Amino acid sequence: MAARAIWKANLKVGSESLPVKLYSAVQDQTVHFHILESKTQTRVKQHMVNPETESEEPKDTLKKGYEVDRGQFVLLEDGDLTSIEPPASRDIDVEAFIPAGKISHQWYDRPYYLGPDGDSDSYFALAEALTARKREGFATWVMRKKSYIGSLQAADGYLVLATLRHSDEVLSARDLPQPSGRALDPREIKMAQQLIEVLEGDFRPEEFRDEYRDRVMNYIESKAKGKKPKLVKISERRPSEASLTDVLAASLKAVNKASTKDKGKRVA
């Protein structure tokens, strides 16, 4: 299925302005269910009900409110939020270019593809330059009444724009509990390093699937065909009470055994 653009914009880099199209780079595969009345299989609607009177409230009596203290709300009119929305714009402004990888993973939110919308030569030249210089751009824009910050990168010859979280949304590792107890045994550190070395490999995303979703969809498809499927209960893994050294040693032994077995098959 061909990709469909969800927004058009102008990518502004200094005095240059490149017309681009925005495409989703990911798609939601969550299984969604409808709530039905069991006998008639009619979809059930949700209503706003006052918990004190248990009566449905008409839409014209509802107000948005923000709780500033327990039980104390600031009420907002329909036009209040509209008056403070950011000005509409079709510009994606690149503020600066920084070394690629400078932004850590917890800042990233959602990726989009930027495709050319006319001037393809300048578009692909920018993508090539980002790759050659190992740089990514820090960009700002307004889309659908909301302000965004993001990272402009090159991937497989195309431009990718990933939205970033704002500073008040990202928690620092410094806020985590500090290490306590005994100092790490040098053997534990060495064995952990060996385990990492043994498990070194390539990232093959096609090997990782949402197994729960697959099981749910297989179950639904079987029921749709009139079958009575049975789900095999997944055995629960109990946490081990062994020491870190024992766990690492067992892991190394299992990995080495699997590696030796695999090599034996290749020789055969």
Secondary structure as UniProt FT lines:
FT   STRAND          7..13
FT   TURN            14..15
FT   STRAND          16..24
FT   TURN            38..40
FT   TURN            51..53
FT   HELIX           59..61
FT   STRAND          64..69
FT   TURN            70..71
FT   STRAND          72..76
FT   HELIX           78..82
FT   TURN            83..84
FT   STRAND          91..99
FT   TURN            100..101
FT   HELIX           105..107
FT   STRAND          108..116
FT   HELIX           120..133
FT   STRAND          135..143
FT   TURN            144..145
FT   STRAND          146..155
FT   TURN            156..157
FT   STRAND          158..164
FT   HELIX           167..169
FT   HELIX           173..175
FT   HELIX           186..198
FT   HELIX           205..207
FT   HELIX           211..224
FT   TURN            225..226
FT   HELIX           244..267
//
